[in-house]
């Protein structure tokens, strides 16, 4: 069997790692296509080197652009790549423009497509990721859902017959990285943060960065926190803050560049909390039992909220209060699986 993975953005490299490992372990031919949506070394290359992912077989180098330009460039470039490789399965990941373009290109060439992380819904149709998810799920032949809730969404949309619940591959990676013993002392020393006494923050979504008033309110709340906050600043956040004339550093807030994955896991494992608008980080915080404060009006990862480890807030004093709250009581819940999702993905691809 031959699988061709289409990836392009940071969270997709993390999800690719256990799939690439599982393919190698089973001797399954695996072609990796990097669209080039993310190209900064800290958003791309370090994930391949740190997580032991083979170099991409094909790099499309499309770079940044408006949604139409970026999605269209990937779509145009993939025609020839898919025609050359003719895989048994095209595997697309998550909800980015690379995901949608990969799925669309494959169905137009009569190739079978599987969507990893299928069925997530925010029900917020203003989010580009929500368009990408819904369109990809309805185009794909096999829907690999991370949770029961995701499978229920697919069933509601008439897609139950194509759905398999496999668990969440991000838990596979997290277990592997955590067990490989990150030097957390070193990570904290580099960040200048006290063990157990700081929060890790990331903000990058358009709905939070592009409106100067909203971004200003988020930054002010973080600067007024009652404990140190390290903000791992995505290039989009830095660009938008500069454009709006906002200083990230000040008060409790220290801005740093994004961290490689093992260092991120190390930092979160030592933090008193996480403040974010990232999807993946909400789950990683839960898995590492750091209370999470999510600066969004809704989340796809409802299990983290139901279990009491995540709260949704608006920018302002509510954010400050939520991010200072103590951790809830312990839980041994595993809503995202047992860290063996990649094996379930390969089983499903082989069975279909
Ligand atoms: C994309 C995904 C989002 C995901 C995020 C992870 C879409 C619609 N969004 O958002 O779902 O959570 O990746 O990080 O696909 N930039 C750089 N260097 C890079 C990449 C981007 O400087 O390597 C800057 C550029 O100014 C670019 C902006 O960031 O225009 C946005 O990048 P883009 O890939 O369009 O979307 P993300 O915000 O990263």
Boltz pocket constraint, residues with backbone or C-beta under 6 A from the ligand:
constraints:
  - pocket:
      binder: B
      contacts: [[A, 9], [A, 10], [A, 11], [A, 37], [A, 38], [A, 39], [A, 40], [A, 43], [A, 64], [A, 65], [A, 95], [A, 96], [A, 97], [A, 98], [A, 128], [A, 129], [A, 204], [A, 205], [A, 206], [A, 235], [A, 236], [A, 239]]
      max_distance: 6.0
